[in-house]
Every structure is written in structure tokens, then in C-alpha cells.
């Protein structure tokens, strides 16, 4: 691979000439010993760049995780608010269900079943949109970005495990966000709801 990349980017005569070598250690505690052995060969060694890159990747990962957490929190609050508004609009219907013999558990189950259905549909739609956007970004990267070493064929990964995990998380977040509205709906009193009281 290195010889092919050298021929491609540094010219035909540079196939077996290397300006650097990347060494991966199985045991990080061996870094000092390996560094000493490399320097004993009168070669230059650089570890700070890798450390800085590792810190940068960690910082970006933390920032993206925090942003994702805030996004999920805001989405959960929006879902809960939407279900509370829905329950307020359907108060008479919920009171009628209770008057006809539905238990509090039955009413809560209806609300949670609706949340489950919405979560499944929304997660499927979100995954489909993400897949289309990823295919578009990959196409732009292939056609617009110049060739560079180790340029990936695809920038986004959609393995079955990731897809199932995202779908489960989306459905779970929707159902959990509807727990408080479901509990409030289950406390609807038939008499007050049917009479229009509070």
C-alpha cells in the first residue's frame, strides 16, 4: 500500500523511499522503550502530534456528545409538551373511556401505545432521511474532493447494529417522554371530564 501511494503521489522513483513510518503500540507503557530504540538509530520520533490529535478527537467527541444530549433533551421536552396538549384536547374522550369501564392502566396504555407508534414512524423516517443525506454527502465527496491518501469510499457507516440501536433509542425516547402525560391522562376523572370541569 505504501509503495503504491508513493508511486501515485511522489512519483515512480519514490516507490521504496519513505519519509516517515507510523508505529502503533499494543501496550502504551512500551512507548518510552520504543522511543529510545528509535532514537538510538539516529531517527527522529514525534509523539506529541499523536497526543495532540488524540486530545482533539476526544474534545470533539465530548462536544458532539453534549450537543447530542441537549438535542435529545429538547426533543423529549417537545414530545412531552405535544402529548400534554393532545391529552388536554382529548379530555372528554378520555373521560368517556373511563366512564365506560376503562381502568387508569388502560388509559395510560393507550397514550403509551400512541407514543410507541409515533416513535417507530419518526425513527424510521429519520433513519431514511439520514441514509439519503449520507449517500448525497458520499457522492459529493467522491466527485468534488480531490484524491488524498486513505480517502474513504464512504464517510458514514450504517451497520444493522447501528440502525437497530438508533431506532431503539428513538422509540425509547418517545415512550419515556410520554410517561408523564400518560400518568396525567390516567388520572382523568370521568365526571369532571364529561361535564367540562377542571
N, C-alpha and C positions, 0 to 999 in steps of 0.2 A: 504494500500500500504506500509506504513512504517513497519507494523508488518511483512508482507511477506518479505520485503527486509531485515529486521533484522534476520528473521529465515534463509534466504538464505545466508547472508554474515557474520553474527555474531553468528550463532548457534541457536539451538532450544530454549534454555532457555532465550534468549535475545529478545523474540518477543515483550514484552511490556516495555523494558528498552531503553530509548532514551538518546543519548549523546548530542543532540542539537535539536533545533527547529528553523525553518526559519519562520519569520513573515513578511508578505507583508502588507504595509500600503496603504490604499486607498488615504489618504491625507498625503503627505510627511511632512507637517507642524506639524503633530502629533508625529514626531519622538522623540522630547525631552520629551514629556509627557509619551510616552510608554516606553522609555528607563528608565526614573525614576521609573515607576511602576515595571519594570523587576528587576532593582537593589534593590528595596525595598523588593523583595522576596529573596534576597541574591543570586541572579543568575548573572552570568557573561554575558555581552552583547558585541557583536562585530559588529560595523557598518563600521569600516574603510576598512575591506576586501571587503565588498559590494561596497563601494565607489570606491576603487581602481579597482575592477573588472569592474565597470561601466565606469571609465575613460579609462581602457584598451580597452573595447569594442568600446567606442567612437573613440579612437585613431585609432584602426584597421579599423573601418568603414570609417573614413576620409581618411586614406591611400589607402584603396581599391577604394573609390570613385575617388580620384585623379588619381590613376593608370588607372581606367576605363575611366576617362575623357581624359587622354593622349592617351590611346589606340584608342578611338573614333576619336580624332583629327587627329592622324596619319592615321587611316583608311580613314577618309574623304579626307585628302590631297592626298592619293594614288588613291582614286576613281576619284577625280577631275583631277589628272595628267593623269590617264588612259583615261578619256573621252577627254581631250585636245589632247592627241596623236591620239585617234580614229578620232576626227574631222579633224586633220591635214591630216590623211591618206585618209579620205573621202571627201576632199575639192572639188574635181571635181564632185563627186556625189551630194553634197550639192548645188554646183553652177548650176548643171543641173536641180535640183528640183526648184531652184529659177527661172531659165530661162523658165521653163515650167509653171510657174504661182504660185508656192508655195509662200506664204507670209512668212515674218520673223517669225510670230507666228507659222505657220505650221512647219517650220524647228525646232524651239525650242521645239515644242510639240513632234516631232519625237525623239529628243535626250532625253527628259524627260521620254517619254514612254519606251525607252530602259533602262533608269536608273531605272524606276519602275519595269520592268520585271527582271532586274538583282537583284534588292533589294529583290523581292519576292523569287526568286530562292535561293539567297545566305542566306537569313534569314531562309528559310525552311531547307536548308542543315545544317546551323549552329545549329538550334534547334534539328535536328535529331542527329547530332554528339554529342551535349551536353547531350541529353537523353541517348544515348548509353554509353557515358562516365560515366554518373551518375549511371546508372544501374550497370556498372562494378565496380565503387567505392563502391556502396552499397553492392554488393556481396562480395568484398574483406573485407569490414568492418564486415559483418556478419560472414565470415569464418575465418578471421585472427585476428581480435581484440578480446581480452578477454572480458568476460561479466563484466559489471560495472553498477552501479545503473543508471537508466533512460537512458540507451543506446538506441538511436533511432532506429526504424526499417528502416528508410530512412533518409539519410543525405541531400538530395536535394528535393526541392519542385517544382513541375511542375503543378500548377493550371491553368485552362483555362485563367484566367485573366493575370497571369504572362506570359504565352505563347503568348497571343494576344498582350500584351504590348511590349514584346521583338520583336515580328515580326513587329509591327507598328513602333517601334523605328528604327529597321534595314532598313526597306523600306524608312522611312522618311529621315534617314541619307544619304541614297544613292541618293535620289531625290534632297535633299538640296545640296549635294556635286556636283551635275551635273548642278546646276543653272548657274554658271559662264561659264562652257563650252557650255551650251545651248545658253546663250546670245551671246557668241562669234560666234557660228555656225549660229545664226540668222542674224549676220551682214555680212555673206559671200556675196560678190558681184558676180553675175553670170559671167560677162565679164572677170574679173581677174581670177576667179577660173577656168573657162573653158580654158583660154589661158595659164594657168600655172603661171600667175604672182602673185605677193605678194599683 
